[in-house]
């Protein structure tokens, strides 16, 4: 287009030249006419060539515009308007040739057939008014703003903005409390079910006996011994209830009701329980039945450890019956287990003195007198026996 402008400018300069003076008329005038005709022909040819070149450039620009929109990045700078049109065409062709290996099959089809091009670039190109060649020396390049919509449309498809990703990560956290509540509810349901199952499981006979014994102790403490016996009678229909029997029988024995106590202490039940057997022996002894009491105790003698009271009662009843040797044996077993009990030394001293062992009895009395814990009456008895043995 710049060549066309130069040609027109030269033609105008030639037409404005002043006519040669009359001295040069003749051959020079004819030569000037031929030159003007030649110039006119050249001008016309230049105009035609320029018009064809402009049409060709416009057609090339319209066909290559979609390829430029797809391949040229938005950050590329547009060429200056002062460059020739031929340089623009070569740059566009080079860009298209460089972009062809990287474009997918759809982009290649868009370059080869303008009819299949995207609608947006075609509308932008069609809406651009065409300016005369004299006013616009070169086609106006596509500005970066024209290509920005395409890039902004493609970018969200590739990677979402960071703010959107953060919202997507933050929003699910709002439901976490609800999920935790549901999880806790699901976890507590089995626990509640397990607790309900535990409550529904019937108590074992031993557990029932323990709970009933506690109830009976309260009744006995309140003086409601009749109610306690009634409650015990209901329980003994289902099981032996050794703990509950012991509570009621001991209360009756303390009240001096040995016969009623023995009613809750049958031999078949006490035979398997040391505490009930000891309680039955005491009830029998309270009824002046020493032989039956000893038979009950000697039927099964437990070890000293854990059953010291049982062995003390047995040694005492043996001494009352006159079996001093057997009684001394049990007293010695008790002292061997715990030699800090003064009453046990007194029992051993009495058994030895009964057997005629004066020296052994004196040492046992002396040991009992030196230990604390003797009742006043028993302490006086020990002093009397010591004096008698020393005098004798």
Number of C-alpha atoms within 10 A of each C-alpha: 22 16 14 19 17 11 18 15 11 12 16 10 10 11 10 8 8 7 11 11 7 8 7 10 11 9 8 12 14 11 11 13 11 12 12 15 12 12 16 13 12 14 17 14 12 18 18 13 15 19 15 12 16 19 12 12 19 14 11 14 19 16 20 19 21 23 27 20 20 20 18 18 13 18 11 9 12 11 14 11 14 9 12 15 18 13 11 19 16 11 13 19 16 12 15 20 11 12 18 16 10 11 15 10 10 10 19 16 15 18 20 13 10 16 12 13 19 15 10 14 20 16 10 12 16 11 9 9 7 12 12 9 16 12 9 13 20 21 19 15 14 18 14 16 10 14 19 14 12 15 14 10 10 10 11 10 8 8 9 10 10 9 9 10 12 10 11 11 11 11 11 9 12 10 10 11 10 11 12 11 11 12 12 11 12 11 11 12 12 11 12 11 11 12 12 11 11 11 10 9 9 10 12 8 13 14 12 15 22 15 13 20 23 14 15 24 18 14 18 19 10 9 12 13 18 12 13 21 22 10 17 22 15 10 18 15 9 9 12 16 22 21 19 27 24 19 20 23 25 21 18 21 19 11 10 14 16 21 16 15 24 20 11 24 22 13 13 8 15 20 16 12 13 16 16 23 24 21 23 29 27 24 27 21 17 16 14 11 13 19 15 14 24 21 12 22 24 13 10 13 13 14 12 17 11 8 13 16 14 20 23 19 18 25 28 19 22 21 20 12 13 14 16 22 17 15 26 23 13 23 25 18 17 23 16 11 12 13 15 15 16 23 22 22 25 24 23 28 28 25 27 21 18 17 15 11 13 17 14 16 25 22 14 23 27 19 17 27 21 10 14 12 13 17 11 9 8 15 18 13 13 22 14 12 18 19 11 11 14 10 7 7
